[in-house]
Amino acid sequence: MTRPVRWDRIAEQYDQMLKYATAIRVGTASTEAILRRFMKANAAHPTYQAMIELGRAQKTIFLARYLHSRALQREIHEGLNVVESWNRANAVIFYGKGGDLATNRRDEQEMSVLCLRILQAALVYVNTLMIQDLLAGSEWDDALTAEDRRGLTPLFWAHVLPYGEVRLNMDARLRLAAAASSG
């Protein structure tokens, strides 16, 4: 917003930008390798500068759409609420010292983060199975619109008991039709 987009840079480097984008898309080059090449030139690479300008143009277009559309603003706000809720869940799951890593030892930090990721993945998996099980009923076939389906997310945790006693029965499985059909 401090200056206009430099369209001339984008036009000059358009073919090169397409070359790099195609290489990433078809897998002949990784994004990391291309960025490393750009960073060797201290970010002065002309194609990198053109990509920065293209990003500025995309950001400006998005901001204009966002400011114009109340529906888009609501959709983004609702998505942010889901993420905020999920972050609160992570704070409950990873409760030690307010969610901070309790050690300076790298191996223990890595283990803590890996355990958190396993718990997150397990929770998302079980939630996905519960949603699938619920929506498997024929009464949902015509009840949900495309917008409703887009709003479905397994990132919820209201059913999690963060404090108190949890009794696990390792001899029984969850009674979910989706789990039974995939197993």
N, C-alpha and C positions, 0 to 999 in steps of 0.2 A: 504494500500500500504506500510505500515511500516513493516509488517511481513507477513509470509504466513498464509493462513487459517488453523486453527487447525481442520483438518478433524477427528481426533480421538475423539474430544468432540462431534461432530455431530454424529458419529457412536455410541458412548456410550449412547447418549440420544435420538436416533432416535425413538424408540418406544414411549417414553414419549412425544416427540414433536408431533407425529401422534395422540396420545391420546388427547392432548390439541387442536390441529387443528380440529380434528373431533368433539370435544365438542363444539367448536365455530361454526363450520359449521352446525351442527344439532340443535344448540340452547340450549343445556343443560348447557352451561356456557357462560358468556359474556367475551369479551376481557378485559374489565375493571376489572372484578373479578379475572381473571387469572393474569393480570399485578399486581394487588394489592397483590396477594399471592407471586409473585416473589419479589416485592419491600419490603415485610416484612423481607426478608432475605438479605436486602441491595444489591440487584441485584447479589448476590453471588449464587443464586440457579443454580444448574448445568444445568437444562433444559433451563433456561433463557440464560446462557452463550453459550449453544449449538445453540440456536436460533440466538444469536448475530453473531456467527461464520457463520451460514447458510446465514444470511443477508449479511455478508461480501462477501461470495462466490457469491451470486446473484448479488451484486453490481459490483463485478469484471467481471462477465460474461457480464453484461449489458454494462459496460464501454468498454470491448473488442469489443462487437458488434457495439457499437456506433462509436468507433474509426475506425472500419473496413468499415462501410457502410455509404456512402455519402447520400443515400436515407433516412436512418434513421435520420441522422443529419438534413437533410432538413425538414423532417416531424416533428421532435421535435422543430426545430426553428420556423416553421409555427405555431405550437400549442402554443408556448410561445408568439408569436406575437398576437394571439387571446386573450390570458390571459392579456397581457399588454394593449391591446385595451379596454378590459372589465374593467380593473383597472382604466383606464382613464375615462370610463363612470361612474364608481362609484364616482370618484372625482368630476365629473360634477353634478351628482345627489345629492351627499352629500357634498355640496360646502362650508358650514360654516367653517371658520377658516382653510381653506386648507384641509378639510376632517377630521380635528381633532374634537374630542368631545368638545363642548363648555362649558361643565359644569363638576363639580366634583361630583354632586349628582348622586348616583347610579341609582335611578329610572328614571331620565331624560336621562342618558346614555343608559339604557336598552331600553327606548322608542325610542330614536334616532336610535339605531341599528335595532330594530324591524321594524321601518318605512323604513329604508334602505332595509331590506330584503324583505319587501312587494313590494317595488318599483322594486327591482331586479327581483323578481318572476313574477310580472306583465309584465315587459318588456320581459322577456324570454318567457312567455306564449304567448303574442301577436306576438312576433317574430316567435315562433313555428307555430302558426296558419297561419301566412303569408307564411312561407316556405311550409307548407302543402298545402295551397291553390294554390300556384304557381306550385308545383310539381304534383298536381292532374291532370293536363292536360296530355293527352296521348302522346304528343310530347316528354315528358320527360322519358317515359318508357324505351327506349333503348338509350337515350342520355347520361345518367350518368353511369359511371363505379362504381364498388364497392369502389374503392379508392375515387372517387368523393363523393359518399354518406357518406363515413367515414369522409370526410372533412367538411360536412355540420354542422353548429353550429348555435344555436339561440343567441349566444353571440355577437351580433352586435348592434350598436347604431347610425349609420350614419344618420338614419332617425329621430333622436331625435333633437328637437329644444331646445338647452340648455338655450338660452337667448331670450328675447322678449316676445311677447304676445302669449299665447296659448288659443285658443277658444275651449271649450268643449261643445259638444251638448249631454247632458245626455238623450235626447229623441231619439237618433239615435244609432244604433249599427254599428260596423265595418262590412263592406260588404265582409265577408270572408265565403266561402263555408264550410270550416272546422268548423267554429264557429256555423254556422246554423245547420249542421248535428249533432253536439254534444249537442246542447242546446235543 
